Amino acid sequence: MEHTQIILNIMQERQITPYRMAKATGISESLFSKWKESPTSKVSSNNLVLIAEYLDCSVDYLLGRTKNPNHPIKL
């Protein structure tokens, strides 16, 4: 599964709107719409970190590298 789809699924499960995510992270709301249209879109590492922090999970979880949302981020 693409990491954009993982992010969108988590947002849906937690009932987080693109507007709310955009306000909290500073990421453009239109980017979330782009992901819905093209789930294979790339996400910058900066945005992945912002989203992981907001969702309180690891970047590895967002990338689909672990099923454990609290898996430590490897730097």
N, C-alpha and C positions, 0 to 999 in steps of 0.2 A: 504494500500500500504506500502511496506517495505521502511524503511528510505533510504536504498541504492538506491532503484529505484527512490525515490524523488530526491536525489542528482543527479543521472544520468539524470533525466528529466530536471532539472534546467540547468545542464551543456549543454544539447542538445539545450534547448530553447535559451540560451545565447551564443551558439556556442563556448563553452569553451572545449578545447581538454583536454584529460587526461594529456598530456605532460605539457600544460600550468598550469593546476591545481597543478600538482606535483611540478613544479618549484616554484610556488607561495607559496605553503603550506609546502613543504618538505615531503609530503606524497609520498610513492612509487607509481610510475606510474602503476606498475603491480597490485597494489591493486584495481585500477579502472577497470582493465581488469577482475579481479577476481569477482568484483561486477556484471559486465555485464554477466558473466557466471553463477553466483549464487547470484541473487538479495536478497537472504535471509541472506547473510553474515552479520556478526556483524561488527559494527564500534566502535572503542574505543572512549571514551568520549573526550580524547585529540584531536583526529582527527575530531570529530564532531565540536568542538569549532574552530579549525583551518579552517575548511570548511565554517562554518557559518560566521566567520570573513571575509574570502575571498569573499564569495557570498553576504555579507552585509545583512544577515538575522539572525533570531534567531535560536537557537538549537531546540526549540519547533516546529518551522516551518519545519525543516529538519526531525524531528521525526514524523511529521504528526499530531501533537497535536493541531495545529491551522492553519487556512488558511491565517492568516495575517503574512507576512514575517517579519514584524517589531514588532511582539509580544515580549514583554520583556522576557529575559531569567530568569527563576526562579532558584535561587541558594539555 
